Amino acid sequence: MIKKSSDRISINHISNQPTTSKSGNGFVSSNEYTGAIPECLKSCLKMLLNPIFLEDRENHIIGFNRAFEELLNGKGQQILGQKSVQLISNYQAVIRESNHALIKQPDHIFRKNIRIKIGAGETRDVLLCRSAFRAETSSAEGYINSLTDLTLLKKYEAEAHQKIQIEQTFSRLSTRFINIKEAEVDELIQNTLQTIGEFQKLDTAVILLFSADQNFLTLSHAWRSAQPASDKPIYTDQPAAPFHWSVSKLKQARPILINRLSDLPRSAAAECTILKRFDVKSAILAPLISENNLIGIAAFTTKVSEQKWQAEDVNLFMTVANLIASGIQRIRSVKERDNIQAQLIHSQRMEDIGNLAGGIAHDFNNILTVIQGRVQMLMMNTDPEDSRLKDMKQICEVINRAADLARQLLLFSRKHEVNLKVININLIIENTYQMLKHLVRENITFETHLEPHLWKVHADESNIEQILLNLVVNAQDAIHDKGHIIICTENVLLSQKDIKIIPESRSGNFIRLSVEDSGCGIKKEIINHIFDPFFSTKEKDQGTGLGLSVVYGIVKKHGGWVNLYSEIDHGTVFKIYLPAIISEKSQLGATEIELIENYRGNQEVVLIVEDNIDVLQTLDELLQSANYHVLKAASGEVALEIFRKHPDAVDIVISDILLPGINGKEMVNQMLSRYPELKVIFMSGYSPNRFNLSAADLEHAVFIQKPIQSQTLLNTIRRMLDQP
């Protein structure tokens, strides 16, 4: 038996090349001590998972189990005879402390949490249990040491603690999002990003939302760590087109894990460039899904070092993204409800004001009739040489101005008589063009862009003239120096999806009459009052404040609506929608048949360059159905690469002008430098005046304004291809 003792017994020094004894390859000991260690104890020691080693009084290792050998990286017999302090760094101070304690209390087991370093290798946190022993059958005595590795225990504890924290975070956030008030959702989203960012030791966490037309990704919420790894901006608003690869993945409601940027495929080159621009090393992109639609992206990033994301990380970020998406949808639902309510209130208010204005105008005209009749009778009975006749004539002039004011009030109130008939608004614009042009100052460019096959409408011709007159005069007054005014007409088919983003709209066929100016714009705080009667931003005595209210009243009388878009220092556009008359012969189905038959291609190659994926796909399907071979590109750079490979194969290029990176004009110029006879169709949602297209730009090109009618596009392609 081994007996613990505090007696000092001298032991001969063990040589550096000791002989050894093994017990089933599980416990190794020096021959000098083999008899001192019972076989039953050896069996126990070799089965223990903890590293065990024995020392003599001078701290030479005289025995050890396999776990201790593995701890020292399998050095085996070289361990015997070595001093423990030579194999385990930072061990000398512990030996002194434990020996001192064991001398005072020989039967005591010394325990202490220590940090040791194995040779020049890794550092370990361990629990040391050390006690003295003495063999009854010999004079052998020394110390038996047990090491319990706390590193794994701490790791398991940390993982368990993290799991509890994650569950608590899930529960807390879920509860808050369920019970939150609408006004507090923004703050909660911001706090959620901070909570997750700090918990996961991120550098940034941002929420990016798609614009209504899906063309832009805008920064909605952002969090940055207190000690940022980069001083670059977290994010700047970007066109959505460069994110084509990631968007296509996220639409499947699955996250994208980016452990390092080099893992991204070549098709994600645009995403890689953008992430590098903001110093991102690793990222998780989680989809924000609402009503089965991708409304945005939650981006969680690190900028210090690359990160290998685990399944627990993904689950956490996806849960957070789902919660945030629900919060954003709640905000949007509230805003949509408020907008609808505001529109109803505004419509009712305008209706009430119209009724009031109509009543006032009616009574006012009665009063004017009496005054005018009396004055005219006085004039008939007054000598032409009478000096009072001049005053009477002046009264009549004022009466006429007052009558005109009453007439405008009736137009606004929609109580005037209208002579509705089937008309083509293009003809009215052409007939009044010269008159309108004379109204506009010489330093203002006045243009029209009219749909050649405009649908007809039921309308009062004089009322349409009044709309044009009022809007053109209003546009001129908004331009303080040089500028432009553009009148456009278009055929528009509004779907259920369209009416969600166009205020006051409804589905169906409409003609859209637009009057655009490059003036000073309208301040947001007064836009809601712009159609109010007698509301004016002009100087006193420079207007009645009825011009736009008359436009509003006429349009409502014709069953349409007016949308207003304005930007300070950039200009304003009024868009008027009037119900179109569509005969059975020109219904959509018949039109499609006519298009395919009359404008069919001969497998000519068309290169479409469009950053809006939905528009690109629509044009692709249309042209393929018309027997054209289609090449597609979502950016100017990709289009140029395609063109370099097949310069002689492309017959015509159809390109948006506003593209991410190189714009449409620059791209086409590079193509023309290589192939001067190339035919080009430019397209844009803006008027061509915005892009200063020169005669050189349009030498081999035409411009079509969005929304593009299928018949117009196919007709234009066929006409250009058939030109010599």
Secondary structure as GFF3:
##gff-version 3
##sequence-region A 1 724
A	DSSP	beta_strand	2	3	.	.	.	ID=ss1
A	DSSP	beta_strand	20	23	.	.	.	ID=ss2
A	DSSP	beta_strand	27	30	.	.	.	ID=ss3
A	DSSP	alpha_helix	31	34	.	.	.	ID=ss4
A	DSSP	alpha_helix	39	47	.	.	.	ID=ss5
A	DSSP	beta_strand	52	56	.	.	.	ID=ss6
A	DSSP	beta_strand	61	65	.	.	.	ID=ss7
A	DSSP	alpha_helix	66	71	.	.	.	ID=ss8
A	DSSP	three_ten_helix	76	79	.	.	.	ID=ss9
A	DSSP	alpha_helix	84	87	.	.	.	ID=ss10
A	DSSP	beta_strand	88	89	.	.	.	ID=ss11
A	DSSP	alpha_helix	92	104	.	.	.	ID=ss12
A	DSSP	beta_strand	110	118	.	.	.	ID=ss13
A	DSSP	beta_strand	123	135	.	.	.	ID=ss14
A	DSSP	beta_strand	141	149	.	.	.	ID=ss15
A	DSSP	alpha_helix	150	179	.	.	.	ID=ss16
A	DSSP	three_ten_helix	182	184	.	.	.	ID=ss17
A	DSSP	alpha_helix	185	199	.	.	.	ID=ss18
A	DSSP	beta_strand	204	210	.	.	.	ID=ss19
A	DSSP	beta_strand	216	224	.	.	.	ID=ss20
A	DSSP	beta_strand	238	239	.	.	.	ID=ss21
A	DSSP	three_ten_helix	241	243	.	.	.	ID=ss22
A	DSSP	alpha_helix	244	250	.	.	.	ID=ss23
A	DSSP	beta_strand	256	258	.	.	.	ID=ss24
A	DSSP	three_ten_helix	261	263	.	.	.	ID=ss25
A	DSSP	three_ten_helix	266	268	.	.	.	ID=ss26
A	DSSP	alpha_helix	269	277	.	.	.	ID=ss27
A	DSSP	beta_strand	282	290	.	.	.	ID=ss28
A	DSSP	beta_strand	293	302	.	.	.	ID=ss29
A	DSSP	alpha_helix	311	380	.	.	.	ID=ss30
A	DSSP	alpha_helix	388	413	.	.	.	ID=ss31
A	DSSP	beta_strand	421	423	.	.	.	ID=ss32
A	DSSP	alpha_helix	425	439	.	.	.	ID=ss33
A	DSSP	beta_strand	444	449	.	.	.	ID=ss34
A	DSSP	beta_strand	456	459	.	.	.	ID=ss35
A	DSSP	alpha_helix	461	478	.	.	.	ID=ss36
A	DSSP	beta_strand	483	494	.	.	.	ID=ss37
A	DSSP	three_ten_helix	498	500	.	.	.	ID=ss38
A	DSSP	beta_strand	508	517	.	.	.	ID=ss39
A	DSSP	alpha_helix	524	527	.	.	.	ID=ss40
A	DSSP	alpha_helix	547	557	.	.	.	ID=ss41
A	DSSP	beta_strand	561	567	.	.	.	ID=ss42
A	DSSP	beta_strand	571	581	.	.	.	ID=ss43
A	DSSP	three_ten_helix	584	586	.	.	.	ID=ss44
A	DSSP	alpha_helix	588	598	.	.	.	ID=ss45
A	DSSP	beta_strand	605	609	.	.	.	ID=ss46
A	DSSP	alpha_helix	613	625	.	.	.	ID=ss47
A	DSSP	beta_strand	629	633	.	.	.	ID=ss48
A	DSSP	alpha_helix	636	645	.	.	.	ID=ss49
A	DSSP	beta_strand	652	656	.	.	.	ID=ss50
A	DSSP	alpha_helix	664	674	.	.	.	ID=ss51
A	DSSP	beta_strand	679	684	.	.	.	ID=ss52
A	DSSP	three_ten_helix	688	691	.	.	.	ID=ss53
A	DSSP	beta_strand	701	705	.	.	.	ID=ss54
A	DSSP	alpha_helix	710	722	.	.	.	ID=ss55
###
